[in-house]
Amino acid sequence: MPRIGRPDPRRLASLALVALLAAGCGGDAAKDGASPNASDAAAARRALGFSGDSALGYIRTALAFGTRVPGSDGHRRTGDWLVAELRARGAEVVEQTWSHTTADGTTLPLRNILARFNPQATERVLYVTHWDTRPKAESDLDPTKKGLPIVGANDGTSGIGLFLALADGLRAKGPTVGVDLLFVDGEDYGEFSPSEVDVFLGSTYFAANPPTPGYRPVFAIVWDMIGDRDLQIFQEVLSLNGAPEVVSRVWRRAEELGLAGTFIPQPKYTVRDDHVPLLAAGWRAIDVIDSDFPYHHTSQDTIDKVSASSLQAVGDVAMALIRDFDPAR
């Protein structure tokens, strides 16, 4: 997971005003202070066709391959499994493979996996998650475990579960908009602090090597650490700075689905994540992340820390943004 910082409270107040003004630009649920009808919201969520239970099952399967440090056997086997599963769901799969030499001279074999639904569509939505796991648990309280790879049930695997369950829904009912599900590699390999070294490798590579000339999604969303049992997702500050209309789109849709208690419409953290290279490329990209995860970069980031209900909430929002796609919304 990326570097997290707490911004100045005065800046948070300013950003909260920006978010409020952006949210006021559209969305019937927020109009005149109205709140969505609970039964209507529940019915709308059921109709989306996303399964949090399936997402949790995919996480369990991915974890069975072992940790996914680039170059490891678990990394290779998981990548092969992802490609096969996505093709089985009717996606056009593009693999980007390359080598990266780290600051200490290690050569990493890296692999981005892009699953494209409705590939002929010119208007496209880009969803991004990282699928690698961190090579060391430096935040573990047990000193004997600090140098060991993390399991990464939430950090690195919750996105896998989310995306495969989304692919299930897109296979059952094809989208009207183009949808790109991008699994980026090498997000979590190196050091985030005091400077960023050998991190965000896959997203940086993808931004420099898009799948088609002139590729520019209508919006891009990074989904990271979204399976926490105590899920609360606040608005991320760099996202509000770089693409406030995309933040508004996501949190407004969550409110309409009755999920305002999970998607909190307030800024809280500055997080440098895979959206940073995408923003630098000029794309409208944001980060959807629960930064308050106490098991971050520890050996305790295990399957018992992840819940189907959290995955259901996030998956419903992610699917609704596809099903109700309107470029002007």
N, C-alpha and C positions, 0 to 999 in steps of 0.2 A: 504494500500500500504506500501511497505517496506521502510527501511532507505536508504537515498540517501546521497552521499557525492561527493564533487568535488575533483578529484585526482590532484596531482602535475602536472603542465604543462609539465615538463620535462619527466615525466612518460607517459603522453599522447602522446608526440612525439614518444617515443619508441614504444608504443603500436600501433600507427598509422602505423609505419614501419612494425611491425609484421602483421597487418591486410593487408597491401598492398602486402607483400610477399606471404601471404596465398592466397589472391585473385588471384595472378598470377599463382597459381598451376593448374588452370583449368578453363573451361568456355569459350566458343567461343566468347561470346559477349564482353569480356574484352580483347581478343587477339589483339595485335598490336594496341591498343588504339581504336578499333572499338566500335561504339555504336549501340545498337539494332535499327532496322528499326521500326519507330513508328507504322506504320500500321500493321506490322507483330506482334509486341508486343501486340497491341490491340486485334488482332484476336486470339492470343494465350491466352489472358486473358478471352475472351468470351468463348473459348472452354473448360475452366476449370470447368464450371458449378457451380460457387459459386455466391450467391446473397447477396449483401450488404443490399438490401431492406428487405429481409427475416430476416437477422441478426438483423436489427433494430427492426423489428416487434417482434422478440423473446425477445429482451431487454424490450420492452414495456410490454409484457405479464409477464415477470419475476418481473418487478417492481410493477405490480398490486397486487402481493402477500404480499407486504410490505417489511420492512427491514428484513435482514437475519442474525441477531445476533444469534449465536448458542444457541439453547434452546427455541427460540421464535416460535410463531405460523407461522409467515412468513417463517422462516427457514425450518420448517417441511413441510409446504405445497409446497414450491419451490422444495425441495428435492424430494418429491413424484412426482411432475410434471416432473422433469428432468428424473427420472427413467422411467416413462411411455412414455415420448417423445422419449427417446433413444431406448427403446425396440420396439417402433412402427417403428423405422427406421432400424430395423434388427440387432441392436447391441447386443452382449452378454454383459449383465450388471452385474458387480460385485460391491456389496456394502461393504464397510468396516465401521463398527460402533464400537465406543469405547467411554469411558469417560475420560476426562482430568480434573484433579484438579488444579486450577489456584493458583497463588502465594497468593491470598487472601482467598483461601479455597472454592471458587465456583466450583461446579461440572458442567462441560460442556458436553452435549451429542454431539458428533461429528460424521461426516458421509462423507467419501470419496465415490465418485461415479465414477466408471471406465467403460467406454463404449468401447468394443473391436470389431473391424471390422477385418474380415479375421483372426479369433482367432487361426487357426491352423498354421499360418505362424510363422516360427522361427525368421526371421528377422523382427524387429518391430521398429516403430517410436512412441515415446511417446510425446504427447502434454499435457501440464498442464495449468490449469487456476484455480484461487480460486473463489469460489462461495459465500462465506460468505461476510457480510458487517460489517463495523466497528461500535462498540457500542457507539462511541462518536465522535463528530465533533470538536475536540480540536483546529483546526486551523481556525474555523469560526470567523469572525470579530464581530459577534453579541454574546456578552457574555451569553445571555439567551439560545443560541443554542449549546454551547460548550459541554454540557453533553448529548446531544440527539444523537441517532443513525443517521448515514448518509444514504442517499438514495443509493448512490453508482452506479449511472448509468454507469459511466466509470470505476470506481474503484470497481470491483467485479461483474459487470453485462455485460460489453462489452465482456468479455470472454465467458459468457454464450451464448450470441447471436452468436459470432463467431463459437463456437463449435456445436451448433445446426444446423447452416447453413452448416457447414462442413459435419455434419451427413446426411443432405439432399443430398449432392452431393455423399457421399459414399454409400448411399442407391441406388441412381440412377445408379451409376457405381461403382462396388466394386473395392477396391484397390488390386494391385498385392502384395504389402507389407502388413504386419500386422500393424494396426493403433490402438493405444490406446489413447482415449480422457479421461483425468483424471481431474475431478472436485475435487479440494482439499478444505477441510474445515479448519476453524480456522487460516487462514493466518493473518488476520487483527485484532485479538481480543485484544491483550495485548499492551505492550510497546516496542517500537523499540529503544528508547534512554533514558538514556545513555547506557543501556544494553538491550539485547533482552530477554524479559520475556513473555511467553504465546503467541508467534507468530510462524508462519511457522509450525503449529501443524499438519496439514494434510500431507504436503509434508514430514515432518520428519517421521511421522507414515508410510507412503507408502514406503519410502526408507528402513525402518526397516522391513516392512512386504510386500514384493512384491507379485504380484498375482500368480507367479509360482516359484518353486525353480530355482535358477540360472538366474533369470530374468535380462536381461541386454539389453536395447534398443540400436540400432545402434547410435541414438542420441535422445536427449530430448530437447524440447523447452518450456519454460514458456512464455505464452502470457498474458500480464498484462497491463491494461490501454491503450488499442489499438483502442479506438473509438473516441478520441478527435477530434473535428472539425479542429483544427490547428495541425494536426498530423505531427510530425517529429520524427523519431525513429533513435537515434544514437546507436552506438555499446557500449555495457556495459562492463566495465573494468574487472570485475571478470569473465565474460564470455570469454573475450579475453585471460585472463590468463589461464583459466581452459579448454577451448575447442575452440581454435581459428579456427580449421577446420570447426566447425559447424557454427560459425559466418560467415566465408567465404562462406559457402554453402548458407546461407540465403540471405546475401547481394548480392552475385553474381546472384542468381535467381531473386531477386528484380530488379536488373539492366537489366537483360535480358527481363523482363516484362515491361520495361520502367518506373520503379518506383524508380529510384535513387533519385528523389526529395523528396520521403517519407522516404525511408530507406537510411539514410545518412552514407556513409562509413567512419565514423570517430568516435573514442571514445570520450565520454564526461563525463559520470557519473560512479561512483562506486555505485552499487545498491545491497543491501542485500535483496534477494527475495527468492522465493520458489526453485530457482535453487541451492541455497547454500547446503541444505541437500542432493540433488541429486549428486552434485559434490563430496560431502564428502563420498557418497556411491561408488564413482568410476565411475559414469556414465558421459557420454559426454553431459553436459547440459549447456544451455545458457538462458539468459533472454532477451526477446523482449519486450521493454517497452518504452513508451513516458513519460519521467520523468518531462517534462516541462508542467505540468497540473496545472493551477493556482487555481483550485477548490478542490485540494487534501485535503481530510479529513475535508471538509466543507459541510454545508447543501446545497450549490449551485451545487453540483455534481449531476445534474439532466438531464433528457432526452434531453433537448435542447442543452446540451453541447456535444452531440454525433451525428455523422453523418453517413449516409449510405455509402457515398463515402470513408470515412476513413476505415470503416469496409470492404468495397469492396477491397481496396488496400491490406489490411492485409490478408483478406481471400484468395485472388488470390495467394499471396505468399505461404501461408500455404497449400493451395490445390496443388499448383504446386510442392512443395517439396514432396508430396505424389505421385502425378501422374507421375513424372519424377524420381522416386526414383532409385538411383544407389548407393550402399554402398560405392563405391570408388570415387564418384563424388566430 
